[in-house]
Amino acid sequence: MDYNEEIEMQLWEYIDGTCPVADMQRISILIERDDTWKEKYNELSVLHNSLAKNLELEHPPLRFTQNVMDAVAKEHVAPATKQYINKSIIRGIAAIFFLMLATIFGYALTSLTGHVSPTVSKFNFNLPDVSNLFSNTMFHLVMAVNVVIGLVLLDTILRRKRTRHTDAI
């Protein structure tokens, strides 16, 4: 960078008040003692003052807000959808979970062994070992059916979205 350009950069920071306090003191001393710095400072301060006096900020027209609102009103706004959540999808998901719970509950009921104790009037149930449930073939079958139902549901949703987008175009 050229020496004059460096002086100008420092002087602009000084005039704008963006330089640190130590630099401000140093630059003010240089302006008082050095003729080059003094000439550049006078030249830039005159330019700065003339810009401040002659440069007026443009104000938006008085009807600016109304013009924007009129332009927005002319645009066709898409109507709001009737429902954001498809109830049949929610019912399908709930049916899958209820089917899964009913299957697990039914399996647990069929696996119970109970007997009545002659001394106590309560039923004593021996619950089956649940750790074998996850390695059971029945569990894998139920999970496979649920995955297939979920994929069918996902396919249905994606097809509906695709037909909506092609109809809109």
N, C-alpha and C positions, 0 to 999 in steps of 0.2 A: 504494500500500500504506500502511496506517495505521502510525503510529509505534510503537504497542504491538506490532503484528504483526511489525514489523521487529526490534524488541528480542527478541521471542520466537524468531524464526528464528535470530538470531545466538546467543542463549543455548542453544538446542537444539544448534547446531553446537559450541558451547563444551563443553556437557555430554557430547555424544557423542565429542568429540575429533576432529572432522572439519575444523575450521577451521585455517587456517595459523597458524604460531607467532606472527607479528606480531599477528594478530587476537586470539589467546589472551591475549597480554600486555595488549593494549588493553582487552579485555573484563574481565579480572581487575582492572584499575585502575578501570574504570567501576563494577564491583560494589562495590569498596571505598569509592568516593567518592560515588556517586549512589544515592539512596534508591530511586528507581523501578527501577533495574537490580537493586539488592539484593533488593527485594521479589519481582520477577519471577523472579530466580535462585532464591531460597528456595522459591518456589511450584513452579517447574518441577523443582527437584532433589528435593523431597518426592514429587512425582508420579513422577519417574523411579525413585526408590528403591522406592516402593510397587509400581510395576509390576515391577521386577526381583525383588522378594521374593515377590509374590503370583502372578505369572504363571508357571505351570509349562508347560514344553513338553510337548505330547502325544506319548507314545510309542506306536508301533504295537503291536498285540497281539502276544503271543509267537508265535502261530501265523500271523502275517501271511504269511510266505513260503510256508508250507505251504498256506494258503488260496488264494493266487495260483496255486500249482502245481496244486492240485485243480481250480480253475476252468479252467485251461488244458487239463487232461487231459479235461475234459468236452466240450470243443470238438472237432468233427470236423476232423481234420487231413487235408488233401488228400494222397493217396499220391504218392510220388516218381515221376516219369516214368521209363520204362525207358531211354530214350535222349534226350539233350538235342540231339544232332545227328543229323539224318536222313541215313543213309548214301547213299540214292539221290540226294539233292541234291548231295552231295559228288562222287559218281560222275558225275553229269550235268555239273557244272562242269569236272571233270577231262577228260571226253570232249570238251567244247567246246575246251579248251585244246590237247589232243592233236590234234584235228582241225585246228585252226588251225596248229599247228607242222608237222604232216604236209603240209598244203597248201603252206606256205611252203617246206619242205624239198623237196617234189616239184617245185615251180616252179623252185627253184634248181638242182636236178639236171637238169631238162630244158633249162635255159638254158646249161649249161656247154658250153664248146667245149674240147676237149682234143686234143692230138697228142703223138706219141712222138718225141722227138728222137733221131736216130741216134747221137749222141755220148754222150748221157746216158741212163741206163736209167730215169730217173724220168719220171713223167707231169708235164707242165706244163699246168696248167689256167688258163685266163683266166676269172676270175669276171666275171659280168655287172655292169653298173653298177646299184647298188642304189638310187640316187636316183630312178630312174624307177619303182621298185616302188610307191611311194605314189601315183603318178598313173595307175597301170595299172588297166584295167577289171577284171581278175581280182581284184586286191586289194579293190576296191570291192564286188565280188560276194561275196567271202568275208566281208567285214565286214558286209554286209547280212544274209547268212545267219546269222552269229553274233548279230547284234542280234535277229533274229526268234526264234532258239532261246532267247536270254536272256529275251525277253519271255514266251515260252511257259512257261519255267521259273518266272519270277516269278508268272505267273497261276496256275500249279499250286500254288505255295506259298501264295499268298493265299487260294485256294479251300479248301485244307486247313485253314488257320487259321480261316476263317469257319465251316466245318462243325464244327470242334471247339468254337468258342464257342457256336454254336446248339445243339449237343448238350448242352453243359454247362448251359445255361439250361433 
